[in-house]
Amino acid sequence: MGQSETVLLIIIACVAFFNFLAFILYGVDKNRAKNGGWRISEKTLFLAALPGSALGALLGMYVFRHKTKHWYFKYGIPAILAVQVVIAGILIWKYV
């Protein structure tokens, strides 16, 4: 395996990890909301979508039915995802 393939696998692994982490954060916060526990801040939930993990955040929102009524989550997370898809497409087109 060449160096570029190794770098690509590392990037994919990091993106998968951050998506999983964002998904889990939404589930944990929903559980805490239902049980009256200490909550994860909305800022943290929103920022969790930024490192290439908007898909995980969006899935977490809808799987756990959490933050779907807040307009800034309802429209902000998909907007971040759209930007991430465009950036990924440009990078793939340019470097792969």
Buried (B, 14 or more C-beta within 10 A) or exposed (E): EEEEEEEBEEEEEEBBBBBBBBBBBBBBBBEEBEEEEEEBEEEEBBBBBBBBBBBBBBBBBEEBEBBEEBEEBEEBBBEBBEEBEEEEEEEEEEEE
